């Protein structure tokens, strides 16, 4: 954190940011596709899809 503060002190506030912070413009809005969700997605184990590689 000291290195981050030193760079920001030298090059100006916001020169470096934490990777968890948002970058650039506002994030795009998204949402889950509700029509793909099973009505019993948490209770019926037979409805869990099987992934094969």
PQR file with spaces between the fields and no chain letter, atoms N, CA, C, O and H, PARSE charges and radii, in Angstrom:
ATOM       1  N    UNK     1       0.820   -1.186    0.000 -0.4000 1.5000
ATOM       2  CA   UNK     1       0.000    0.000    0.000 -0.0000 2.0000
ATOM       3  C    UNK     1       0.869    1.257    0.000  0.5500 1.7000
ATOM       4  O    UNK     1       0.486    2.286   -0.557 -0.5500 1.4000
ATOM       5  N    UNK     2       2.037    1.165    0.627 -0.4000 1.5000
ATOM       6  CA   UNK     2       2.929    2.326    0.651 -0.0000 2.0000
ATOM       7  C    UNK     2       3.423    2.664   -0.754  0.5500 1.7000
ATOM       8  O    UNK     2       3.552    3.835   -1.109 -0.5500 1.4000
ATOM       9  H    UNK     2       2.348    0.330    1.080  0.4000 1.0000
ATOM      10  N    UNK     3       3.697    1.636   -1.545 -0.4000 1.5000
ATOM      11  CA   UNK     3       4.150    1.870   -2.921 -0.0000 2.0000
ATOM      12  C    UNK     3       3.052    2.544   -3.732  0.5500 1.7000
ATOM      13  O    UNK     3       3.326    3.454   -4.515 -0.5500 1.4000
ATOM      14  H    UNK     3       3.592    0.684   -1.256  0.4000 1.0000
ATOM      15  N    UNK     4       1.818    2.103   -3.551 -0.4000 1.5000
ATOM      16  CA   UNK     4       0.677    2.704   -4.240 -0.0000 2.0000
ATOM      17  C    UNK     4       0.541    4.176   -3.854  0.5500 1.7000
ATOM      18  O    UNK     4       0.330    5.033   -4.712 -0.5500 1.4000
ATOM      19  H    UNK     4       1.595    1.364   -2.916  0.4000 1.0000
ATOM      20  N    UNK     5       0.663    4.460   -2.564 -0.4000 1.5000
ATOM      21  CA   UNK     5       0.577    5.843   -2.097 -0.0000 2.0000
ATOM      22  C    UNK     5       1.724    6.693   -2.646  0.5500 1.7000
ATOM      23  O    UNK     5       1.521    7.853   -3.005 -0.5500 1.4000
ATOM      24  H    UNK     5       0.834    3.764   -1.867  0.4000 1.0000
ATOM      25  N    UNK     6       2.925    6.120   -2.712 -0.4000 1.5000
ATOM      26  CA   UNK     6       4.080    6.869   -3.219 -0.0000 2.0000
ATOM      27  C    UNK     6       3.894    7.236   -4.687  0.5500 1.7000
ATOM      28  O    UNK     6       4.186    8.365   -5.081 -0.5500 1.4000
ATOM      29  H    UNK     6       3.090    5.178   -2.420  0.4000 1.0000
ATOM      30  N    UNK     7       3.415    6.305   -5.498 -0.4000 1.5000
ATOM      31  CA   UNK     7       3.184    6.591   -6.919 -0.0000 2.0000
ATOM      32  C    UNK     7       2.087    7.634   -7.073  0.5500 1.7000
ATOM      33  O    UNK     7       2.222    8.559   -7.875 -0.5500 1.4000
ATOM      34  H    UNK     7       3.178    5.388   -5.179  0.4000 1.0000
ATOM      35  N    UNK     8       1.009    7.499   -6.321 -0.4000 1.5000
ATOM      36  CA   UNK     8      -0.077    8.478   -6.404 -0.0000 2.0000
ATOM      37  C    UNK     8       0.369    9.858   -5.927  0.5500 1.7000
ATOM      38  O    UNK     8      -0.086   10.871   -6.458 -0.5500 1.4000
ATOM      39  H    UNK     8       0.899    6.748   -5.670  0.4000 1.0000
ATOM      40  N    UNK     9       1.257    9.908   -4.926 -0.4000 1.5000
ATOM      41  CA   UNK     9       1.792   11.201   -4.475 -0.0000 2.0000
ATOM      42  C    UNK     9       2.633   11.848   -5.572  0.5500 1.7000
ATOM      43  O    UNK     9       2.561   13.059   -5.782 -0.5500 1.4000
ATOM      44  H    UNK     9       1.626    9.085   -4.494  0.4000 1.0000
ATOM      45  N    UNK    10       3.429   11.043   -6.266 -0.4000 1.5000
ATOM      46  CA   UNK    10       4.321   11.587   -7.290 -0.0000 2.0000
ATOM      47  C    UNK    10       3.581   11.951   -8.573  0.5500 1.7000
ATOM      48  O    UNK    10       3.829   13.015   -9.140 -0.5500 1.4000
ATOM      49  H    UNK    10       3.488   10.059   -6.095  0.4000 1.0000
ATOM      50  N    UNK    11       2.679   11.091   -9.040 -0.4000 1.5000
ATOM      51  CA   UNK    11       2.043   11.260  -10.344 -0.0000 2.0000
ATOM      52  C    UNK    11       0.617   11.795  -10.265  0.5500 1.7000
ATOM      53  O    UNK    11      -0.007   12.047  -11.296 -0.5500 1.4000
ATOM      54  H    UNK    11       2.477   10.227   -8.579  0.4000 1.0000
ATOM      55  N    UNK    12       0.106   11.969   -9.068 -0.4000 1.5000
ATOM      56  CA   UNK    12      -1.233   12.528   -8.918 -0.0000 2.0000
ATOM      57  C    UNK    12      -2.249   11.484   -8.468  0.5500 1.7000
ATOM      58  O    UNK    12      -2.103   10.285   -8.710 -0.5500 1.4000
ATOM      59  H    UNK    12       0.613   11.765   -8.231  0.4000 1.0000
ATOM      60  N    UNK    13      -3.273   11.988   -7.809 -0.4000 1.5000
ATOM      61  CA   UNK    13      -4.320   11.113   -7.287 -0.0000 2.0000
ATOM      62  C    UNK    13      -4.978   10.338   -8.432  0.5500 1.7000
ATOM      63  O    UNK    13      -5.362   10.922   -9.446 -0.5500 1.4000
ATOM      64  H    UNK    13      -3.391   12.962   -7.612  0.4000 1.0000
ATOM      65  N    UNK    14      -5.102    9.040   -8.262 -0.4000 1.5000
ATOM      66  CA   UNK    14      -5.741    8.220   -9.273 -0.0000 2.0000
ATOM      67  C    UNK    14      -4.797    7.674  -10.327  0.5500 1.7000
ATOM      68  O    UNK    14      -5.242    7.012  -11.265 -0.5500 1.4000
ATOM      69  H    UNK    14      -4.790    8.566   -7.439  0.4000 1.0000
ATOM      70  N    UNK    15      -3.469    7.944  -10.192 -0.4000 1.5000
ATOM      71  CA   UNK    15      -2.516    7.413  -11.170 -0.0000 2.0000
ATOM      72  C    UNK    15      -2.528    5.885  -11.145  0.5500 1.7000
ATOM      73  O    UNK    15      -2.445    5.243  -12.192 -0.5500 1.4000
ATOM      74  H    UNK    15      -3.108    8.482   -9.430  0.4000 1.0000
ATOM      75  N    UNK    16      -2.630    5.318   -9.975 -0.4000 1.5000
ATOM      76  CA   UNK    16      -2.772    3.871   -9.801 -0.0000 2.0000
ATOM      77  C    UNK    16      -4.015    3.607   -8.969  0.5500 1.7000
ATOM      78  O    UNK    16      -4.372    4.387   -8.086 -0.5500 1.4000
ATOM      79  H    UNK    16      -2.698    5.840   -9.125  0.4000 1.0000
ATOM      80  N    UNK    17      -4.660    2.499   -9.267 -0.4000 1.5000
ATOM      81  CA   UNK    17      -5.847    2.111   -8.508 -0.0000 2.0000
ATOM      82  C    UNK    17      -5.760    0.631   -8.193  0.5500 1.7000
ATOM      83  O    UNK    17      -5.039   -0.113   -8.858 -0.5500 1.4000
ATOM      84  H    UNK    17      -4.370    1.865   -9.984  0.4000 1.0000
ATOM      85  N    UNK    18      -6.486    0.210   -7.192 -0.4000 1.5000
ATOM      86  CA   UNK    18      -6.540   -1.205   -6.851 -0.0000 2.0000
ATOM      87  C    UNK    18      -7.260   -1.970   -7.953  0.5500 1.7000
ATOM      88  O    UNK    18      -8.160   -1.434   -8.598 -0.5500 1.4000
ATOM      89  H    UNK    18      -7.071    0.814   -6.652  0.4000 1.0000
ATOM      90  N    UNK    19      -6.871   -3.204   -8.166 -0.4000 1.5000
ATOM      91  CA   UNK    19      -7.465   -4.017   -9.228 -0.0000 2.0000
ATOM      92  C    UNK    19      -8.949   -4.258   -8.992  0.5500 1.7000
ATOM      93  O    UNK    19      -9.688   -4.512   -9.943 -0.5500 1.4000
ATOM      94  H    UNK    19      -6.139   -3.640   -7.642  0.4000 1.0000
ATOM      95  N    UNK    20      -9.392   -4.183   -7.760 -0.4000 1.5000
ATOM      96  CA   UNK    20     -10.807   -4.416   -7.474 -0.0000 2.0000
ATOM      97  C    UNK    20     -11.666   -3.189   -7.756  0.5500 1.7000
ATOM      98  O    UNK    20     -12.893   -3.277   -7.721 -0.5500 1.4000
ATOM      99  H    UNK    20      -8.791   -3.976   -6.988  0.4000 1.0000
ATOM     100  N    UNK    21     -11.046   -2.059   -8.034 -0.4000 1.5000
ATOM     101  CA   UNK    21     -11.800   -0.843   -8.323 -0.0000 2.0000
ATOM     102  C    UNK    21     -12.297   -0.820   -9.749  0.5500 1.7000
ATOM     103  O    UNK    21     -11.773   -1.538  -10.602 -0.5500 1.4000
ATOM     104  H    UNK    21     -10.049   -1.988   -8.063  0.4000 1.0000
ATOM     105  N    UNK    22     -13.311    0.003  -10.025 -0.4000 1.5000
ATOM     106  CA   UNK    22     -13.827    0.066  -11.393 -0.0000 2.0000
ATOM     107  C    UNK    22     -12.899    0.904  -12.264  0.5500 1.7000
ATOM     108  O    UNK    22     -12.308    1.881  -11.802 -0.5500 1.4000
ATOM     109  H    UNK    22     -13.737    0.586   -9.332  0.4000 1.0000
ATOM     110  N    UNK    23     -12.780    0.517  -13.506 -0.4000 1.5000
ATOM     111  CA   UNK    23     -11.879    1.168  -14.449 -0.0000 2.0000
ATOM     112  C    UNK    23     -12.697    1.816  -15.549  0.5500 1.7000
ATOM     113  O    UNK    23     -13.636    1.212  -16.067 -0.5500 1.4000
ATOM     114  H    UNK    23     -13.260   -0.277  -13.881  0.4000 1.0000
ATOM     115  N    UNK    24     -12.351    3.027  -15.904 -0.4000 1.5000
ATOM     116  CA   UNK    24     -12.991    3.687  -17.038 -0.0000 2.0000
ATOM     117  C    UNK    24     -14.433    4.066  -16.778  0.5500 1.7000
ATOM     118  O    UNK    24     -14.789    4.527  -15.694 -0.5500 1.4000
ATOM     119  H    UNK    24     -11.588    3.518  -15.483  0.4000 1.0000
ATOM     120  N    UNK    25     -15.251    3.863  -17.788 -0.4000 1.5000
ATOM     121  CA   UNK    25     -16.657    4.272  -17.731 -0.0000 2.0000
ATOM     122  C    UNK    25     -17.445    3.385  -16.772  0.5500 1.7000
ATOM     123  O    UNK    25     -16.938    2.400  -16.235 -0.5500 1.4000
ATOM     124  H    UNK    25     -14.961    3.488  -18.669  0.4000 1.0000
ATOM     125  N    UNK    26     -18.673    3.762  -16.584 -0.4000 1.5000
ATOM     126  CA   UNK    26     -19.558    3.001  -15.700 -0.0000 2.0000
ATOM     127  C    UNK    26     -19.714    1.572  -16.222  0.5500 1.7000
ATOM     128  O    UNK    26     -19.743    1.350  -17.432 -0.5500 1.4000
ATOM     129  H    UNK    26     -19.085    4.562  -17.020  0.4000 1.0000
ATOM     130  N    UNK    27     -19.815    0.609  -15.310 -0.4000 1.5000
ATOM     131  CA   UNK    27     -19.974   -0.781  -15.756 -0.0000 2.0000
ATOM     132  C    UNK    27     -21.283   -0.991  -16.497  0.5500 1.7000
ATOM     133  O    UNK    27     -22.289   -0.336  -16.221 -0.5500 1.4000
ATOM     134  H    UNK    27     -19.792    0.790  -14.326  0.4000 1.0000
ATOM     135  N    UNK    28     -21.246   -1.924  -17.451 -0.4000 1.5000
ATOM     136  CA   UNK    28     -22.458   -2.226  -18.215 -0.0000 2.0000
ATOM     137  C    UNK    28     -23.465   -2.949  -17.330  0.5500 1.7000
ATOM     138  O    UNK    28     -23.098   -3.767  -16.486 -0.5500 1.4000
ATOM     139  H    UNK    28     -20.429   -2.455  -17.675  0.4000 1.0000
ATOM     140  N    UNK    29     -24.707   -2.641  -17.533 -0.4000 1.5000
ATOM     141  CA   UNK    29     -25.759   -3.324  -16.782 -0.0000 2.0000
ATOM     142  C    UNK    29     -25.989   -4.699  -17.406  0.5500 1.7000
ATOM     143  O    UNK    29     -25.984   -4.829  -18.630 -0.5500 1.4000
ATOM     144  H    UNK    29     -25.004   -1.977  -18.218  0.4000 1.0000
ATOM     145  N    UNK    30     -26.183   -5.693  -16.604 -0.4000 1.5000
ATOM     146  CA   UNK    30     -26.462   -7.030  -17.099 -0.0000 2.0000
ATOM     147  C    UNK    30     -27.425   -7.701  -16.137  0.5500 1.7000
ATOM     148  O    UNK    30     -27.644   -7.237  -15.018 -0.5500 1.4000
ATOM     149  H    UNK    30     -26.187   -5.588  -15.610  0.4000 1.0000
ATOM     150  N    UNK    31     -27.973   -8.761  -16.584 -0.4000 1.5000
ATOM     151  CA   UNK    31     -28.871   -9.528  -15.740 -0.0000 2.0000
ATOM     152  C    UNK    31     -28.918  -10.978  -16.187  0.5500 1.7000
ATOM     153  O    UNK    31     -28.618  -11.302  -17.336 -0.5500 1.4000
ATOM     154  H    UNK    31     -27.795   -9.137  -17.494  0.4000 1.0000
ATOM     155  N    UNK    32     -29.296  -11.834  -15.266 -0.4000 1.5000
ATOM     156  CA   UNK    32     -29.397  -13.249  -15.576 -0.0000 2.0000
ATOM     157  C    UNK    32     -30.573  -13.484  -16.517  0.5500 1.7000
ATOM     158  O    UNK    32     -31.607  -12.827  -16.404 -0.5500 1.4000
ATOM     159  H    UNK    32     -29.540  -11.570  -14.332  0.4000 1.0000
ATOM     160  N    UNK    33     -30.412  -14.417  -17.439 -0.4000 1.5000
ATOM     161  CA   UNK    33     -31.510  -14.763  -18.331 -0.0000 2.0000
ATOM     162  C    UNK    33     -32.504  -15.625  -17.552  0.5500 1.7000
ATOM     163  O    UNK    33     -32.305  -16.830  -17.393 -0.5500 1.4000
ATOM     164  H    UNK    33     -29.572  -14.952  -17.530  0.4000 1.0000
ATOM     165  N    UNK    34     -33.553  -15.004  -17.081 -0.4000 1.5000
ATOM     166  CA   UNK    34     -34.517  -15.697  -16.232 -0.0000 2.0000
ATOM     167  C    UNK    34     -35.226  -16.832  -16.958  0.5500 1.7000
ATOM     168  O    UNK    34     -35.657  -17.792  -16.320 -0.5500 1.4000
ATOM     169  H    UNK    34     -33.714  -14.026  -17.211  0.4000 1.0000
ATOM     170  N    UNK    35     -35.355  -16.740  -18.285 -0.4000 1.5000
ATOM     171  CA   UNK    35     -36.067  -17.786  -19.012 -0.0000 2.0000
ATOM     172  C    UNK    35     -35.261  -19.083  -19.087  0.5500 1.7000
ATOM     173  O    UNK    35     -35.820  -20.129  -19.417 -0.5500 1.4000
ATOM     174  H    UNK    35     -35.005  -15.960  -18.803  0.4000 1.0000
ATOM     175  N    UNK    36     -33.960  -19.038  -18.790 -0.4000 1.5000
ATOM     176  CA   UNK    36     -33.130  -20.242  -18.816 -0.0000 2.0000
ATOM     177  C    UNK    36     -33.125  -20.966  -17.476  0.5500 1.7000
ATOM     178  O    UNK    36     -32.633  -22.091  -17.383 -0.5500 1.4000
ATOM     179  H    UNK    36     -33.506  -18.189  -18.522  0.4000 1.0000
ATOM     180  N    UNK    37     -33.652  -20.349  -16.462 -0.4000 1.5000
ATOM     181  CA   UNK    37     -33.620  -20.899  -15.115 -0.0000 2.0000
ATOM     182  C    UNK    37     -34.770  -21.873  -14.903  0.5500 1.7000
ATOM     183  O    UNK    37     -35.905  -21.605  -15.295 -0.5500 1.4000
ATOM     184  H    UNK    37     -34.051  -19.436  -16.537  0.4000 1.0000
ATOM     185  N    UNK    38     -34.465  -22.999  -14.284 -0.4000 1.5000
ATOM     186  CA   UNK    38     -35.495  -23.977  -13.949 -0.0000 2.0000
ATOM     187  C    UNK    38     -36.311  -23.459  -12.763  0.5500 1.7000
ATOM     188  O    UNK    38     -35.754  -22.788  -11.894 -0.5500 1.4000
ATOM     189  H    UNK    38     -33.542  -23.216  -13.966  0.4000 1.0000
ATOM     190  N    UNK    39     -37.599  -23.747  -12.702 -0.4000 1.5000
ATOM     191  CA   UNK    39     -38.396  -23.322  -11.550 -0.0000 2.0000
ATOM     192  C    UNK    39     -37.911  -23.952  -10.243  0.5500 1.7000
ATOM     193  O    UNK    39     -38.070  -23.359   -9.176 -0.5500 1.4000
ATOM     194  H    UNK    39     -38.052  -24.292  -13.407  0.4000 1.0000
ATOM     195  N    UNK    40     -37.325  -25.144  -10.318 -0.4000 1.5000
ATOM     196  CA   UNK    40     -36.851  -25.849   -9.124 -0.0000 2.0000
ATOM     197  C    UNK    40     -35.328  -25.912   -9.093  0.5500 1.7000
ATOM     198  O    UNK    40     -34.759  -26.932   -8.704 -0.5500 1.4000
ATOM     199  H    UNK    40     -37.196  -25.626  -11.185  0.4000 1.0000
ATOM     200  N    UNK    41     -34.671  -24.845   -9.494 -0.4000 1.5000
ATOM     201  CA   UNK    41     -33.224  -24.892   -9.661 -0.0000 2.0000
ATOM     202  C    UNK    41     -32.464  -25.160   -8.372  0.5500 1.7000
ATOM     203  O    UNK    41     -31.294  -25.540   -8.430 -0.5500 1.4000
ATOM     204  H    UNK    41     -35.133  -24.016   -9.810  0.4000 1.0000
ATOM     205  N    UNK    42     -33.083  -24.976   -7.209 -0.4000 1.5000
ATOM     206  CA   UNK    42     -32.365  -25.233   -5.961 -0.0000 2.0000
ATOM     207  C    UNK    42     -32.835  -26.489   -5.252  0.5500 1.7000
ATOM     208  O    UNK    42     -32.216  -26.900   -4.270 -0.5500 1.4000
ATOM     209  H    UNK    42     -34.033  -24.666   -7.162  0.4000 1.0000
ATOM     210  N    UNK    43     -33.900  -27.109   -5.713 -0.4000 1.5000
ATOM     211  CA   UNK    43     -34.451  -28.235   -4.967 -0.0000 2.0000
ATOM     212  C    UNK    43     -34.456  -29.553   -5.724  0.5500 1.7000
ATOM     213  O    UNK    43     -34.497  -30.605   -5.085 -0.5500 1.4000
ATOM     214  H    UNK    43     -34.403  -26.776   -6.511  0.4000 1.0000
ATOM     215  N    UNK    44     -34.419  -29.551   -7.027 -0.4000 1.5000
ATOM     216  CA   UNK    44     -34.495  -30.785   -7.801 -0.0000 2.0000
ATOM     217  C    UNK    44     -33.120  -31.100   -8.389  0.5500 1.7000
ATOM     218  O    UNK    44     -32.712  -30.494   -9.379 -0.5500 1.4000
ATOM     219  H    UNK    44     -34.386  -28.697   -7.546  0.4000 1.0000
ATOM     220  N    UNK    45     -32.406  -32.051   -7.776 -0.4000 1.5000
ATOM     221  CA   UNK    45     -31.048  -32.376   -8.204 -0.0000 2.0000
ATOM     222  C    UNK    45     -31.006  -32.973   -9.602  0.5500 1.7000
ATOM     223  O    UNK    45     -29.960  -32.919  -10.248 -0.5500 1.4000
ATOM     224  H    UNK    45     -32.738  -32.543   -6.971  0.4000 1.0000
ATOM     225  N    UNK    46     -32.094  -33.533  -10.089 -0.4000 1.5000
ATOM     226  CA   UNK    46     -32.126  -34.104  -11.439 -0.0000 2.0000
ATOM     227  C    UNK    46     -32.070  -33.013  -12.508  0.5500 1.7000
ATOM     228  O    UNK    46     -31.763  -33.303  -13.664 -0.5500 1.4000
ATOM     229  H    UNK    46     -32.944  -33.576   -9.565  0.4000 1.0000
ATOM     230  N    UNK    47     -32.360  -31.768  -12.143 -0.4000 1.5000
ATOM     231  CA   UNK    47     -32.356  -30.683  -13.116 -0.0000 2.0000
ATOM     232  C    UNK    47     -31.000  -29.989  -13.238  0.5500 1.7000
ATOM     233  O    UNK    47     -30.855  -29.050  -14.020 -0.5500 1.4000
ATOM     234  H    UNK    47     -32.609  -31.532  -11.204  0.4000 1.0000
ATOM     235  N    UNK    48     -30.006  -30.443  -12.471 -0.4000 1.5000
ATOM     236  CA   UNK    48     -28.676  -29.849  -12.571 -0.0000 2.0000
ATOM     237  C    UNK    48     -28.021  -30.353  -13.851  0.5500 1.7000
ATOM     238  O    UNK    48     -27.928  -31.565  -14.044 -0.5500 1.4000
ATOM     239  H    UNK    48     -30.124  -31.206  -11.835  0.4000 1.0000
ATOM     240  N    UNK    49     -27.563  -29.465  -14.732 -0.4000 1.5000
ATOM     241  CA   UNK    49     -26.941  -29.908  -15.985 -0.0000 2.0000
ATOM     242  C    UNK    49     -25.601  -30.597  -15.722  0.5500 1.7000
ATOM     243  O    UNK    49     -24.912  -30.283  -14.752 -0.5500 1.4000
ATOM     244  H    UNK    49     -27.639  -28.480  -14.575  0.4000 1.0000
ATOM     245  N    UNK    50     -25.244  -31.529  -16.587 -0.4000 1.5000
ATOM     246  CA   UNK    50     -23.981  -32.252  -16.491 -0.0000 2.0000
ATOM     247  C    UNK    50     -23.044  -31.714  -17.569  0.5500 1.7000
ATOM     248  O    UNK    50     -23.387  -31.698  -18.751 -0.5500 1.4000
ATOM     249  H    UNK    50     -25.804  -31.785  -17.375  0.4000 1.0000
ATOM     250  N    UNK    51     -21.863  -31.275  -17.149 -0.4000 1.5000
ATOM     251  CA   UNK    51     -20.861  -30.773  -18.097 -0.0000 2.0000
ATOM     252  C    UNK    51     -19.853  -31.878  -18.360  0.5500 1.7000
ATOM     253  O    UNK    51     -19.335  -32.492  -17.427 -0.5500 1.4000
ATOM     254  H    UNK    51     -21.584  -31.288  -16.189  0.4000 1.0000
ATOM     255  N    UNK    52     -19.580  -32.127  -19.617 -0.4000 1.5000
ATOM     256  CA   UNK    52     -18.611  -33.166  -19.986 -0.0000 2.0000
ATOM     257  C    UNK    52     -17.544  -32.542  -20.867  0.5500 1.7000
ATOM     258  O    UNK    52     -17.830  -31.720  -21.737 -0.5500 1.4000
ATOM     259  H    UNK    52     -20.001  -31.629  -20.375  0.4000 1.0000
ATOM     260  N    UNK    53     -16.317  -32.950  -20.622 -0.4000 1.5000
ATOM     261  CA   UNK    53     -15.200  -32.406  -21.410 -0.0000 2.0000
ATOM     262  C    UNK    53     -14.572  -33.481  -22.264  0.5500 1.7000
ATOM     263  O    UNK    53     -13.619  -33.211  -22.995 -0.5500 1.4000
ATOM     264  H    UNK    53     -16.085  -33.618  -19.915  0.4000 1.0000
